């Protein structure tokens, strides 16, 4: 089997995974029917709470991040730069590119010296060079998001106290930028700087919300926007929002604790075959060398890889809970 056939089979694997993603994430008829019933209930309800809830959901749908929706090389580069910026590490596109190329070449050379298979070395090199930096960036973003969400309710409480003391909203944002450490203070500092150079508060907050893509911060922006349109006690509204965010964080922790066993089982079952295969290949390459020489074993191994990948993908979807 030559490299062209191996590439075609690899493309087939990714195509099957894409089809599985579309099948699993497709529209659900019962959920769509339930959403239509809720819309009718909100439309014809005379309850103030129902109308407020309807307005809140419309605001969430209208204020989704709109960055990087256009396909093309420019939008992809900007999306990658945005991801690197969200890590808070100061990484640049050139550093990311050099790290990806270096890791890919290093993994390919090391595997080629151990196995002597050019196709396998190239495939693993591409996988490591493209996947490992992406994984590290995703972990850094997840860690910074968790730090942001941990301090964000405290920042809102500080906003509430500042508002009750008589400060205007823009001044309270500056207080949070100075007093709250970590990612929250950094992001509010950016909001304050954009306001100083002439942006409106809504534009500055929405730009940060689009870049961060954190639901908790989106709730905060929507709350401010609705309050400025409808009026009311902003301090009381933000105090209620802080309480909601704390309860949301507690619910996330409960879900994480309840699903930790299932996630651990899914990770072990999905990773164990690849780990065993890699260990045998490293210890005794000749024992498992038939998978890179015999066409029947190559087809069998690739078929097993496809089904194992689909199974791991389905298990990841099953244990991924969002609230």
C-alpha positions, 0 to 999 in steps of 0.5 A: 500500500503506497502513500496515496492509498494511505492518504485516501484511507485517512481522508475516509476516516475523517469523513466518517467522523464528520458524518457521525458528528452531523448525525449526532448533532442534527436537529431533534424534532422533539426539542424543536417542537418544544421550542415552538411551544415555548415561543407561543407561550411567551408570545401570548402570555400576560406574565411579566416574568415570561416576557422578560425571559423571552426578551432575554433569550432573544438577546442571547440569540442576537448577541452571539459572537460574529467573529471569524464566520467567513471561510477563508485563510484570513479568517482562519488566521484571525481565529487562530490569533484569537485563540492564542490571545485567549490563552493569556500567555502572549503566544504569537502566530510565528511561535505557534507555527515554529512549535508545530513544525518542530514537533512534527518533524521531530516525531516523524524522524524519531518514529522513522528511526524506530520503525523504518516506515516512511508513511507511518512516520509522516502520518504520526508527524502530521498528527503530532505537529497539528494536534499537540499544539492545538491541545496545549492551546485548548488546555490553556484556554480552558484553564484561563476560562476557569480562572475567569469564571471563579473570580467573575461573581466577586467582580460583579459583587464589587460592581454592585458595591461601587454602584450603591456607593454612587459611582457611575458604571464606567467608573465601576468597571475601572475599579474592577480592573484595578482591584480584581487580579487575574484574567478578570482584571485583565479583561476589564482593563481592556474594556476600560482602555477601549472606552477611553479611546472613544468606544461606547461601553456596549461596543467595548463589552461586546468586543470582549464578549466576542473574543472570550466566548464565555457564557457568563460574560455574555450574560453580564453584557446582556444584563447591562444592555437590557437594563440600559434599554428598560431602566431599573435598579442596576445594582439589584440586577447585577446582585441577582446575576452574581447569585445566579452565576454562583449557583451555575458554578455549583451545578457545574461542579456537581455535574463534573463530580457525577460524570467523572467516573464515566469520563475516566472510563471513556478516556481509558477505554479509548486510549488503551489500544493506542497506548498498547500499540505504541508500546509494542511498536517501541519495544519490539518493532519487528513483532508488529511490523506486519501492520506496515508491510502486509496489505491485508494487515494494513487494511485490517488495522485501518478498519479497526482504527476507523471503528475505534475512532468512531467509538471514542468520538461517540463516548466523548459525546455521551460524557460531555455535559453542558448547562 
